[in-house]
Amino acid sequence: MPESYLWHMIVQTFLLTVSLMYVVPLVTDGGVAVRRNSFIRGILGVVVLALGNKVLWHVIVAAGAMSAAPATILTMGVVAWLVNAVVIFVIGKIMPGVLHVRSFGTSMGAALALMVCGWLITRFI
């Protein structure tokens, strides 16, 4: 693994953690927030969300929806948005000490905010 890739991944994780800790609670009016504003909990939240997304996408593909990528392209990301919202909602219910999630609606807002932040981070870094 090249050093520049590792550095890029560290910077992206840091910025996504900051997004999860400060941007998401602002957008969702506190409906989705990292508990006690701990940066370590923020990193844990980002890592668990990333792993949850990976696992859920593999489950969707294994369950017979082999057309997950074309569905995402045709719906302009709505499928990815819903998958992110489900992962945020489930992680909030499984790990309430790390991530507070008020409702599925707020998890949809959080997913949208994280997708926009992730896109901006990828675009400019």
Secondary structure, DSSP 4 states (H G I P E B T S, - for coil): --HHHHHHHHHHHHHHHHIIIIIHHHHTTTSEEEGGG-HHHHHHHHHHHHHHHHHHHHHHHHTT-TTHHHHHHHTTTHHHHHHHHHHHHHHHHH-TTTEEE--HHHHHHHHHHHHHHHHHHHHH-
